[in-house]
Amino acid sequence: MASDAPVTTVLGLSAYYHDSAAAVVDGGGIVAAAQEERFSRRRHDPSFPELAVRYCLDEAGLALADLDAVAYYERSDLKFRRVLATYLGTAPRSWSSFREVMPDWLSWKRRAPDTVRERLGALFAGPVPEIRAFGHHESHAASAYLPSPYETAAVLCVDGVGEWTTTSIWHGVAGEVVPVAELSFPHSLGMLYSAFTYFCGFKVDSGEYKLMGLAPYGRPVHADLIREHLVDIKDDGSFRLDLRRFAFQYGQVMTGRGFEELFGGPRREPESPLTQREFDLAASVQAVTEEIMLKLARTARRLTRESRLCLAGGVALNCVANGKLAEAGIFDELWVQPAAGDAGGALGAALLAQRGPARARSHTRQGRDAMRASRLGPRFDDDRIQAYLDASAIPHRRLGPEELSRAVAGQLAEGKVVGWFQGRMEFGPRALGSRSILGDPRDPAMQSAMNQKIKFRESFRPFAPAVLAERAKEYFELGQPSPYMLIVARIAAQQQLAERDPGGGSGQVSEPASGQVSGLELLKVPRSTVPAVTHVDRSARVQTVDAEQDPAFHRLLTEFDRLTGCPVLVNTSFNVRGEPIVATPEDAYRCFMRTNIDTLAIGGFLIEKAEQPAWPENDNWRELIPLD
């Protein structure tokens, strides 16, 4: 294929680190995208995304021969040079990790596009199309800008590390992403945040959400210590880590003696009780992260002179920092790629590989993004669901769309928890109303009950609200739509309640730092009319739902509002701890039966727990949930 030939139909891939994914784009836009973990049922699956590739091609109605190109999300040759240089620069301390990791890099990882070619050739008949590799941050930047609703924009990408780049600013203009500025490994905001994730006893690359959720329980008392001893922050947002305090560059753990000396003892052991130290460490690194992100955003505004910002990279999933960015008013508008992590790199690479009219058309959307509400995964029609239910002898009722919404809304209003499985599966880490567990946000006990009896996870973890877009400002101080649940906003003043001591006293508690309550006791303090989605700092990770983007979920919220006067629902992902979000009807029913979910609404069918046959007593699934 000539290098200047038009390219419209592309398969994009990310693989071999974590969250492998595939995506297909064509002249009409984004056709399909999904993470491998949803099919393999292995959380954060890093392997070649064979099942995701098969799904995307099937959804698009394509064979391998129909593709113009295959796009890979990073330059493995450059990444190899960084890995090798890091090991050589830290020898002999890094020898153990070097010995474990390097054989794969020397044999196949450094030539990942060739490995991709071999895997595709083994899966499908016929020749494999041209394979094009793009830079990791370039793929992030493209995933942020090219599907965005903006003709031009500043683009900020922040993560752990790609090949060498850890932080980058781009200018999105005329369907291209133009590099503006970057920071390089080992100086990484993502690594800094992951170091604290590790030190607080959570798993790196998945526990960062927990650290963010833990932060409001503490105070940023260590923020100055972090600035003085861990990261030197400049006015433009650039920064340097004091590598003497870290251990990630040696390849085995994130922190060592340097952190222990600085913060008064060893890291928290996973699953051990949380203490005030962890609360305060989380609050402190969150505060520093927000400071850096705000300074980087100001620099991006100054360098590009754009009034709109697009975000991608793992740090862009820090929705608290995103909320601070939106609130700061540095940019008029903010758009975050819903699959901001490495999975989204598959989509970014595919969009980069497109040339000619297909990409040009992607920037004539008149204010609507091209992500199709992130519903880019598999769908199951009612005939397919009916066949499964009948074959498995599962008791159920079939209802029309309006009747289903009325029935589910009624059960939610009665305090029941509902599994909601509708339409195409979401692409990215958030359930947005297609693969969701729903509850009544007015119930003060709902947050703890769903965490401990349904999600089987830590009690401190907050839940997100889904709200009718047209009613959002009545409940949240939100200055723009948030369809992808990636912006945290404060609860609107008219919905807030005066806080009282959970011990029964009459004294008001104006802030968590007041001294009257602390730690996880803060969970017991009611703060708003929707306590199940109100975090201890009176904030919420908001999802706005509009009728055009998601008619089924909007219809349910509307019906719940009609019954209760509340246009908000608890919305959490349809999975349990250690398991990916459900993908198929079989996954959904299995999760439903193994948890305390009361009702399953799957397609046009309503399934009641009380009517189901007993689940096998020898199913010890809960004991096998992997720690994360």
C-alpha positions as CSV (number, residue, x, y, z in Angstrom):
1,M,0.0,0.0,0.0
2,A,1.4,3.4,-0.9
3,S,2.1,5.6,2.1
4,D,-0.2,8.3,0.7
5,A,-3.1,6.1,-0.2
6,P,-6.5,6.8,1.4
7,V,-7.1,4.7,4.5
8,T,-10.6,4.5,5.9
9,T,-11.1,1.0,7.5
10,V,-8.7,0.3,10.3
11,L,-8.4,-2.2,13.2
12,G,-6.6,-0.6,16.2
13,L,-4.9,-2.7,18.9
14,S,-3.4,-2.2,22.3
15,A,-1.8,-5.1,24.1
16,Y,1.0,-6.6,26.2
17,Y,1.0,-4.3,29.2
18,H,-2.5,-4.1,30.7
19,D,-6.1,-3.5,29.5
20,S,-5.6,-4.9,26.0
21,A,-8.3,-3.8,23.6
22,A,-9.4,-3.6,19.9
23,A,-11.3,-1.0,17.9
24,V,-12.6,-0.7,14.4
25,V,-13.1,2.6,12.6
26,D,-14.3,3.2,9.1
27,G,-15.5,6.1,6.9
28,G,-18.6,6.4,9.0
29,G,-16.8,6.7,12.3
30,I,-16.1,4.4,15.3
31,V,-17.8,1.1,14.7
32,A,-16.8,-1.0,17.7
33,A,-14.4,-1.1,20.6
34,A,-13.9,-3.4,23.6
35,Q,-11.4,-4.6,26.1
36,E,-10.2,-8.2,26.0
37,E,-11.0,-8.6,29.7
38,R,-14.7,-8.5,29.1
39,F,-14.5,-11.7,26.9
40,S,-11.6,-13.6,28.7
41,R,-13.0,-12.7,32.1
42,R,-9.4,-11.9,33.3
43,R,-9.4,-8.5,34.8
44,H,-7.0,-6.0,33.1
45,D,-6.1,-8.8,30.6
46,P,-2.8,-7.8,28.9
47,S,-2.7,-10.6,26.3
48,F,-3.2,-10.3,22.6
49,P,-6.9,-9.2,22.3
50,E,-8.0,-12.1,20.1
51,L,-11.6,-12.2,21.4
52,A,-12.0,-8.4,21.2
53,V,-10.6,-8.5,17.6
54,R,-13.1,-11.1,16.6
55,Y,-16.0,-9.2,18.2
56,C,-15.0,-5.9,16.5
57,L,-14.6,-7.4,13.0
58,D,-17.9,-9.3,13.4
59,E,-19.7,-6.1,14.6
60,A,-18.3,-4.3,11.6
61,G,-19.1,-7.1,9.2
62,L,-15.5,-7.3,8.1
63,A,-12.9,-9.9,7.3
64,L,-9.2,-9.2,7.8
65,A,-8.9,-8.7,4.0
66,D,-11.4,-5.9,4.1
67,L,-9.1,-3.7,6.3
68,D,-6.9,-1.0,4.9
69,A,-4.5,-1.2,7.8
70,V,-3.9,-2.4,11.4
71,A,-2.7,0.1,13.9
72,Y,-0.7,-0.6,17.0
73,Y,-0.8,1.9,19.9
74,E,2.9,2.3,20.8
75,R,6.4,2.0,19.4
76,S,7.7,-1.2,21.1
77,D,11.2,-0.6,19.7
78,L,11.5,2.7,21.5
79,K,9.9,1.2,24.6
80,F,12.6,-1.5,24.6
81,R,15.3,1.1,24.5
82,R,13.8,2.8,27.6
83,V,13.5,-0.5,29.5
84,L,17.0,-1.5,28.6
85,A,18.5,2.0,29.5
86,T,16.6,2.0,32.8
87,Y,18.0,-1.4,33.8
88,L,21.5,-0.5,32.8
89,G,21.3,2.7,34.6
90,T,20.2,1.1,37.8
91,A,22.4,-2.0,37.8
92,P,23.2,-4.1,39.8
93,R,20.2,-3.4,42.0
94,S,17.8,-4.1,39.1
95,W,19.5,-7.4,38.2
96,S,16.7,-9.6,39.6
97,S,14.0,-7.9,37.6
98,F,16.2,-7.6,34.5
99,R,16.7,-11.4,34.6
100,E,13.0,-12.0,34.8
101,V,11.8,-9.4,32.3
102,M,14.4,-9.2,29.6
103,P,14.0,-12.6,27.8
104,D,10.6,-11.6,26.6
105,W,11.9,-8.2,25.4
106,L,14.8,-9.8,23.6
107,S,12.6,-12.4,21.9
108,W,9.2,-10.8,20.9
109,K,8.2,-7.7,22.9
110,R,10.5,-5.3,21.2
111,R,9.0,-6.3,17.8
112,A,5.3,-6.2,18.9
113,P,4.0,-5.2,15.5
114,D,5.6,-8.4,14.0
115,T,4.1,-10.4,16.8
116,V,0.7,-8.8,16.1
117,R,1.1,-9.8,12.4
118,E,1.9,-13.4,13.4
119,R,-1.1,-13.6,15.7
120,L,-3.5,-12.1,13.1
121,G,-2.1,-14.4,10.5
122,A,-2.7,-17.5,12.7
123,L,-6.3,-16.4,13.4
124,F,-7.5,-15.5,10.0
125,A,-7.1,-16.7,6.5
126,G,-5.4,-14.5,3.9
127,P,-2.8,-11.8,4.0
128,V,-2.5,-9.4,7.0
129,P,-2.9,-5.7,6.1
130,E,-0.2,-3.1,6.6
131,I,0.6,-2.7,10.3
132,R,1.4,0.8,11.5
133,A,2.8,1.6,15.0
134,F,2.2,5.0,16.6
135,G,3.7,6.5,19.7
136,H,1.9,5.7,23.0
137,H,1.2,9.4,23.9
138,E,0.3,10.1,20.2
139,S,-2.3,7.4,20.4
140,H,-3.6,8.9,23.7
141,A,-3.8,12.4,22.2
142,A,-5.6,11.1,19.1
143,S,-8.1,9.2,21.3
144,A,-8.8,12.5,23.2
145,Y,-9.0,14.9,20.3
146,L,-10.2,13.1,17.2
147,P,-13.5,11.8,18.7
148,S,-14.1,15.0,20.7
149,P,-16.8,17.5,19.9
150,Y,-14.2,20.3,19.2
151,E,-12.8,21.5,15.9
152,T,-9.7,22.7,17.7
153,A,-8.5,22.1,21.2
154,A,-5.6,21.8,23.6
155,V,-4.8,18.2,24.5
156,L,-3.2,17.0,27.7
157,C,-2.0,13.4,28.2
158,V,-0.7,12.3,31.6
159,D,0.0,8.7,32.6
160,G,2.7,6.4,34.0
161,V,4.9,6.1,30.9
162,G,4.6,5.1,27.3
163,E,7.9,4.7,25.4
164,W,9.7,7.6,27.2
165,T,7.0,10.2,27.5
166,T,5.0,10.5,30.8
167,T,3.3,13.9,30.2
168,S,2.5,15.6,26.9
169,I,0.7,18.6,25.6
170,W,-0.6,18.6,22.0
171,H,-2.5,21.0,19.8
172,G,-5.6,19.4,18.1
173,V,-6.2,21.2,14.9
174,A,-7.6,20.3,11.4
175,G,-7.9,16.7,12.3
176,E,-4.3,16.3,13.4
177,V,-2.5,16.2,16.8
178,V,0.6,18.4,16.8
179,P,3.1,17.8,19.6
180,V,3.8,20.9,21.7
181,A,5.7,19.9,24.9
182,E,6.5,16.8,26.9
183,L,8.1,15.3,30.0
184,S,10.0,12.1,30.0
185,F,10.5,9.0,32.2
186,P,11.3,8.6,35.1
187,H,9.6,11.8,36.0
188,S,6.0,10.8,36.0
189,L,2.8,11.9,37.8
190,G,1.3,8.6,37.2
191,M,4.2,6.8,38.8
192,L,4.0,9.2,41.8
193,Y,0.3,8.5,42.3
194,S,0.9,4.7,41.9
195,A,3.7,4.8,44.4
196,F,1.3,6.1,47.0
197,T,-1.3,3.5,45.8
198,Y,1.3,0.8,46.5
199,F,2.4,2.3,49.8
200,C,-1.2,2.5,51.1
201,G,-1.6,-1.3,50.4
202,F,-3.5,-1.2,47.1
203,K,-2.6,-2.9,43.8
204,V,-0.9,-0.7,41.2
205,D,-2.8,-0.1,37.9
206,S,-6.2,-0.9,39.6
207,G,-6.1,0.5,43.1
208,E,-5.6,4.1,42.1
209,Y,-9.4,4.5,42.2
210,K,-9.4,3.4,45.8
211,L,-6.7,5.9,46.7
212,M,-8.8,8.7,45.1
213,G,-11.9,7.5,47.0
214,L,-10.0,7.4,50.2
215,A,-8.6,11.0,50.0
216,P,-11.7,12.8,51.4
217,Y,-11.4,10.9,54.6
218,G,-8.1,12.5,55.4
219,R,-6.3,15.8,55.4
220,P,-3.4,16.8,53.1
221,V,-1.0,17.1,56.0
222,H,1.8,15.5,54.1
223,A,1.5,17.6,50.9
224,D,4.4,19.9,51.9
225,L,6.5,16.9,52.7
226,I,5.7,15.5,49.2
227,R,6.7,18.8,47.6
228,E,9.9,19.1,49.6
229,H,11.2,15.5,49.4
230,L,9.4,13.7,46.5
231,V,8.5,16.0,43.6
232,D,9.9,19.4,42.6
233,I,7.0,21.3,40.9
234,K,7.7,24.3,38.7
235,D,5.2,27.1,37.9
236,D,4.5,25.7,34.4
237,G,3.5,22.3,35.8
238,S,6.8,20.5,34.9
239,F,8.2,18.5,37.7
240,R,11.1,16.2,38.7
241,L,10.9,13.3,41.1
242,D,13.6,12.7,43.7
243,L,14.4,9.2,42.6
244,R,16.3,8.4,45.8
245,R,12.9,8.0,47.5
246,F,11.4,5.6,44.9
247,A,12.0,2.0,43.9
248,F,9.9,1.6,40.6
249,Q,13.0,2.3,38.4
250,Y,14.4,-1.0,39.7
251,G,11.5,-2.9,38.3
252,Q,10.0,-4.8,41.3
253,V,8.2,-2.6,43.8
254,M,7.1,1.1,43.8
255,T,8.5,2.2,47.1
256,G,11.1,1.2,49.7
257,R,13.1,2.6,52.6
258,G,12.9,6.2,51.3
259,F,9.1,6.2,51.7
260,E,9.3,4.4,55.1
261,E,11.6,7.0,56.5
262,L,9.6,9.9,55.2
263,F,6.2,8.6,56.4
264,G,7.0,6.9,59.6
265,G,7.0,3.2,58.9
266,P,6.5,0.4,56.3
267,R,3.7,0.3,53.7
268,R,0.3,-0.9,54.8
269,E,-0.1,-4.6,54.3
270,P,-2.9,-5.3,51.7
271,E,-6.3,-6.1,53.4
272,S,-5.1,-4.9,56.8
273,P,-7.2,-2.2,58.6
274,L,-6.9,1.3,57.2
275,T,-5.5,4.0,59.5
276,Q,-5.5,7.8,59.7
277,R,-2.0,7.6,58.0
278,E,-3.5,6.1,54.8
279,F,-6.4,8.7,54.8
280,D,-3.9,11.5,55.1
281,L,-1.4,10.1,52.6
282,A,-4.3,9.7,50.0
283,A,-5.5,13.3,50.7
284,S,-1.9,14.6,50.4
285,V,-1.0,13.0,47.1
286,Q,-4.4,13.9,45.7
287,A,-3.8,17.5,46.5
288,V,-0.4,17.5,44.9
289,T,-1.8,15.8,41.8
290,E,-4.5,18.4,41.4
291,E,-1.9,21.2,41.8
292,I,0.2,19.7,39.0
293,M,-2.8,19.1,36.7
294,L,-4.0,22.7,37.1
295,K,-0.5,24.1,36.3
296,L,-0.2,21.8,33.3
297,A,-3.6,22.9,32.1
298,R,-2.6,26.6,32.4
299,T,0.5,25.9,30.4
300,A,-1.5,24.0,27.7
301,R,-3.8,27.0,27.5
302,R,-0.9,29.4,27.1
303,L,1.0,27.3,24.5
304,T,-2.0,26.5,22.3
305,R,-4.3,29.5,23.0
306,E,-7.2,27.2,22.8
307,S,-10.3,27.6,25.0
308,R,-11.2,23.9,25.1
309,L,-9.2,21.0,26.6
310,C,-9.2,17.3,25.8
311,L,-7.7,14.8,28.3
312,A,-6.4,11.2,28.1
313,G,-3.9,8.9,29.8
314,G,-4.4,7.0,33.0
315,V,-4.3,10.2,35.2
316,A,-7.2,11.6,33.2
317,L,-9.4,9.0,35.0
318,N,-8.8,10.9,38.2
319,C,-12.2,12.5,38.1
320,V,-11.6,14.5,41.2
321,A,-8.7,16.3,39.5
322,N,-10.9,16.7,36.4
323,G,-13.6,18.3,38.6
324,K,-11.0,20.8,39.9
325,L,-10.0,21.6,36.3
326,A,-13.6,22.2,35.2
327,E,-14.2,24.3,38.3
328,A,-11.0,26.4,37.8
329,G,-12.3,27.9,34.6
330,I,-8.9,27.7,32.9
331,F,-10.7,26.4,29.8
332,D,-14.3,27.0,28.7
333,E,-15.0,23.3,28.2
334,L,-13.4,20.0,29.1
335,W,-13.8,16.7,27.4
336,V,-12.2,13.4,28.7
337,Q,-11.9,10.3,26.6
338,P,-14.1,7.7,28.4
339,A,-11.5,5.0,27.7
340,A,-8.6,7.3,28.8
341,G,-6.2,4.5,29.8
342,D,-4.3,2.1,27.6
343,A,-7.5,0.5,26.2
344,G,-8.3,3.8,24.5
345,G,-4.9,3.7,22.8
346,A,-6.3,1.1,20.4
347,L,-8.9,3.6,19.3
348,G,-6.4,6.4,19.1
349,A,-4.1,4.4,16.9
350,A,-6.9,3.4,14.6
351,L,-8.0,7.0,14.2
352,L,-4.4,8.1,13.5
353,A,-4.0,5.5,10.8
354,Q,-7.0,6.9,9.0
355,R,-6.2,9.4,6.2
356,G,-8.2,11.5,3.8
357,P,-12.0,12.2,4.0
358,A,-12.7,9.7,6.8
359,R,-10.7,11.7,9.4
360,A,-11.8,15.1,8.0
361,R,-15.4,14.2,8.4
362,S,-14.8,13.3,12.1
363,H,-14.5,17.1,12.8
364,T,-17.9,18.2,11.4
365,R,-20.0,16.9,14.3
366,Q,-21.5,20.3,15.4
367,G,-20.9,19.9,19.1
368,R,-21.5,16.1,19.5
369,D,-18.6,13.8,20.2
370,A,-18.1,10.6,18.1
371,M,-17.9,8.1,20.9
372,R,-21.6,7.0,20.5
373,A,-22.0,7.4,24.3
374,S,-19.2,4.9,24.6
375,R,-21.6,2.1,23.8
376,L,-19.3,0.4,21.4
377,G,-19.3,-3.2,22.7
378,P,-21.5,-6.2,22.0
379,R,-25.3,-6.2,22.2
380,F,-27.7,-9.1,22.6
381,D,-31.2,-8.9,21.2
382,D,-34.3,-10.3,23.0
383,D,-34.4,-13.4,20.8
384,R,-30.8,-14.3,21.9
385,I,-31.6,-13.6,25.6
386,Q,-34.9,-15.6,25.4
387,A,-33.0,-18.6,24.0
388,Y,-30.6,-18.5,26.9
389,L,-33.3,-18.1,29.5
390,D,-35.3,-20.9,28.1
391,A,-32.4,-23.3,27.6
392,S,-31.3,-22.6,31.3
393,A,-34.9,-22.9,32.6
394,I,-34.6,-19.4,34.2
395,P,-38.0,-18.0,35.4
396,H,-38.7,-14.6,33.9
397,R,-41.3,-12.2,32.6
398,R,-41.1,-10.5,29.2
399,L,-42.1,-6.8,29.2
400,G,-42.3,-3.9,26.7
401,P,-39.9,-1.0,27.2
402,E,-42.3,1.3,29.0
403,E,-43.6,-1.5,31.2
404,L,-40.1,-2.6,32.0
405,S,-39.1,0.9,33.1
406,R,-42.2,1.2,35.3
407,A,-41.6,-2.2,37.0
408,V,-37.8,-1.5,37.6
409,A,-38.5,2.0,38.9
410,G,-41.1,0.7,41.2
411,Q,-38.7,-1.9,42.7
412,L,-35.9,0.7,43.0
413,A,-38.3,3.0,44.9
414,E,-39.0,0.1,47.3
415,G,-35.3,-0.1,48.1
416,K,-34.4,-3.1,45.9
417,V,-31.1,-3.4,44.0
418,V,-31.4,-4.0,40.3
419,G,-28.9,-5.4,37.8
420,W,-29.5,-3.4,34.5
421,F,-28.2,-5.1,31.3
422,Q,-29.3,-3.2,28.2
423,G,-28.0,-2.5,24.7
424,R,-24.3,-2.3,23.8
425,M,-21.6,-2.7,26.4
426,E,-19.6,0.3,27.4
427,F,-16.0,0.9,26.2
428,G,-13.8,2.0,29.1
429,P,-13.8,1.4,32.8
430,R,-17.1,3.0,33.6
431,A,-20.6,1.4,33.5
432,L,-22.9,4.1,32.1
433,G,-26.3,2.5,32.1
434,S,-25.7,-0.6,29.9
435,R,-24.0,-2.9,32.3
436,S,-25.0,-1.3,35.7
437,I,-26.1,-2.1,39.2
438,L,-28.7,0.4,40.3
439,G,-30.1,1.6,43.6
440,D,-32.1,4.3,45.4
441,P,-29.8,7.2,46.2
442,R,-32.1,8.5,49.0
443,D,-31.4,5.4,51.2
444,P,-28.7,6.2,53.7
445,A,-27.8,2.5,54.1
446,M,-27.6,1.8,50.3
447,Q,-23.9,2.8,50.0
448,S,-22.6,0.4,52.6
449,A,-25.0,-2.4,51.7
450,M,-24.0,-2.3,48.0
451,N,-20.3,-2.2,48.8
452,Q,-20.3,-5.1,51.3
453,K,-23.2,-7.4,50.2
454,I,-23.1,-6.9,46.4
455,K,-19.8,-5.6,45.3
456,F,-17.9,-7.4,48.1
457,R,-15.4,-4.5,48.4
458,E,-14.3,-1.9,50.9
459,S,-17.0,0.1,52.7
460,F,-15.4,3.4,52.0
461,R,-15.7,3.2,48.3
462,P,-18.1,5.9,46.9
463,F,-20.8,5.3,44.4
464,A,-21.7,7.5,41.4
465,P,-25.0,9.1,40.6
466,A,-26.7,9.0,37.3
467,V,-29.0,12.0,36.8
468,L,-31.3,13.2,34.2
469,A,-29.2,15.8,32.2
470,E,-32.0,18.3,32.3
471,R,-32.3,18.1,36.1
472,A,-28.5,17.9,36.9
473,K,-28.1,21.4,38.1
474,E,-30.8,20.9,40.7
475,Y,-28.6,18.3,42.4
476,F,-25.0,19.1,41.5
477,E,-22.8,22.1,41.0
478,L,-21.9,21.1,37.5
479,G,-21.0,23.6,34.9
480,Q,-21.0,21.3,31.9
481,P,-22.4,17.9,30.9
482,S,-20.6,14.8,32.3
483,P,-21.9,11.9,30.2
484,Y,-18.9,9.6,31.0
485,M,-18.9,9.9,34.8
486,L,-15.4,11.5,34.7
487,I,-16.0,14.8,36.5
488,V,-16.6,15.2,40.3
489,A,-18.8,18.0,41.4
490,R,-20.1,19.3,44.7
491,I,-23.7,18.5,45.8
492,A,-25.9,21.5,45.1
493,A,-26.6,23.7,48.1
494,Q,-30.3,23.1,48.1
495,Q,-29.7,19.3,48.4
496,Q,-27.2,19.5,51.3
497,L,-28.2,18.7,54.9
498,A,-26.7,20.0,58.1
499,E,-24.4,17.3,59.4
500,R,-24.9,15.9,62.8
501,D,-22.7,13.8,65.1
502,P,-23.4,10.1,64.3
503,G,-23.4,9.5,68.1
504,G,-26.7,11.4,68.4
505,G,-25.4,14.8,69.5
506,S,-26.9,18.0,68.0
507,G,-23.7,19.7,67.1
508,Q,-23.2,20.4,63.4
509,V,-20.2,19.0,61.6
510,S,-19.3,21.5,58.9
511,E,-16.3,19.6,57.5
512,P,-14.6,16.2,58.0
513,A,-11.7,18.0,59.7
514,S,-13.9,19.4,62.5
515,G,-12.7,16.8,64.9
516,Q,-16.1,15.5,65.9
517,V,-15.8,12.4,63.6
518,S,-13.0,11.0,61.6
519,G,-12.0,8.1,59.4
520,L,-14.6,5.7,58.3
521,E,-17.1,7.0,60.9
522,L,-17.6,9.8,58.5
523,L,-19.7,7.4,56.4
524,K,-22.4,7.5,59.1
525,V,-23.0,11.3,58.7
526,P,-25.9,12.2,56.3
527,R,-25.0,15.1,54.1
528,S,-27.6,15.4,51.4
529,T,-31.0,14.3,50.2
530,V,-29.1,11.6,48.1
531,P,-26.8,10.2,50.8
532,A,-25.9,7.0,48.9
533,V,-24.1,9.0,46.2
534,T,-22.7,11.8,48.4
535,H,-19.1,11.3,49.4
536,V,-17.8,12.5,52.8
537,D,-16.6,15.8,51.3
538,R,-20.1,16.5,49.8
539,S,-19.0,15.6,46.3
540,A,-20.2,13.1,43.7
541,R,-18.8,11.6,40.5
542,V,-21.7,12.6,38.2
543,Q,-23.1,11.0,35.1
544,T,-25.5,13.1,33.2
545,V,-28.0,11.1,31.1
546,D,-29.8,12.6,28.1
547,A,-32.6,11.1,26.1
548,E,-30.8,11.1,22.7
549,Q,-27.7,9.3,23.8
550,D,-29.3,6.7,26.0
551,P,-33.1,6.6,25.7
552,A,-33.6,3.4,27.8
553,F,-31.6,4.7,30.8
554,H,-33.2,8.1,30.5
555,R,-36.7,6.5,30.4
556,L,-35.9,4.6,33.6
557,L,-34.6,7.7,35.4
558,T,-37.7,9.6,34.2
559,E,-40.0,7.0,35.6
560,F,-38.1,6.9,38.9
561,D,-38.4,10.7,39.1
562,R,-42.1,10.4,38.5
563,L,-42.5,8.0,41.3
564,T,-40.2,9.6,43.9
565,G,-39.5,13.2,42.8
566,C,-35.8,12.3,42.6
567,P,-34.2,12.2,39.1
568,V,-31.1,10.4,40.4
569,L,-30.0,6.7,40.7
570,V,-27.0,5.0,42.2
571,N,-25.1,3.6,39.3
572,T,-22.2,1.2,39.7
573,S,-20.6,-1.3,37.4
574,F,-22.2,-4.7,37.0
575,N,-19.5,-6.8,38.5
576,V,-17.9,-7.6,41.8
577,R,-14.5,-7.1,43.2
578,G,-11.8,-8.8,41.2
579,E,-14.0,-9.5,38.2
580,P,-14.5,-7.5,34.9
581,I,-17.8,-5.9,34.1
582,V,-20.3,-8.4,32.7
583,A,-20.4,-8.8,29.0
584,T,-23.0,-11.5,28.2
585,P,-26.4,-12.5,29.5
586,E,-24.6,-15.6,31.0
587,D,-22.2,-13.3,32.9
588,A,-25.0,-11.1,34.1
589,Y,-27.1,-14.0,35.4
590,R,-24.1,-15.6,37.2
591,C,-23.2,-12.3,38.9
592,F,-26.9,-11.8,39.8
593,M,-27.2,-15.2,41.5
594,R,-23.9,-14.9,43.4
595,T,-24.8,-11.6,44.9
596,N,-27.6,-9.9,46.8
597,I,-29.0,-8.2,43.8
598,D,-32.8,-8.5,44.0
599,T,-33.8,-8.2,40.4
600,L,-32.2,-8.5,36.9
601,A,-33.5,-6.4,34.0
602,I,-31.9,-7.9,31.0
603,G,-33.1,-6.7,27.6
604,G,-36.9,-6.9,27.7
605,F,-36.9,-9.5,30.5
606,L,-37.4,-9.1,34.3
607,I,-35.9,-11.8,36.5
608,E,-36.8,-11.9,40.2
609,K,-34.3,-13.4,42.7
610,A,-37.1,-14.9,44.8
611,E,-38.3,-16.9,41.8
612,Q,-35.0,-18.5,41.0
613,P,-33.9,-22.0,41.8
614,A,-31.3,-22.3,44.6
615,W,-27.8,-21.6,43.6
616,P,-25.3,-24.5,44.2
617,E,-24.2,-24.5,47.8
618,N,-20.7,-25.7,46.7
619,D,-20.1,-22.5,44.7
620,N,-17.3,-20.9,46.7
621,W,-16.9,-18.1,44.2
622,R,-16.8,-15.3,46.9
623,E,-13.8,-16.9,48.5
624,L,-12.0,-17.0,45.2
625,I,-12.3,-13.3,44.4
626,P,-8.7,-12.1,43.8
627,L,-7.4,-9.3,45.9
628,D,-6.8,-6.0,44.1
